[in-house]
Amino acid sequence: MHVALTGLHSFTRDLVELIESLKALNIIPPEKLYMYADALPPHYTMVRCPGRKPITYNQGTVWRCIEYAREIIKWVKKTISQEES
């Protein structure tokens, strides 16, 4: 979304930072997205940074992460479609 709206590639994987950067474009994300974005990095960092302490997963954790990601994606798609129209 950041690239689509600014034409610039942000060199960060920090979801909170990416969401925060949208404020400069007068796009105000819902507060719940910050919580979702803050909860996900430990799970995708494991893939990029082997050797970190493993996270113990259970079904609740997995479904919560999936739901958080879905909510972020849904908001991004909705926001892009509003910006394009």
Secondary structure, DSSP 8 states (H G I E B T S, - for coil): -HHHHHS-------HHHHHHHGGGGT----HHHHHHHHHSHHHHHHHHSTTS------HHHHHHHHHHHHHHHHHHHHHHHHHH-
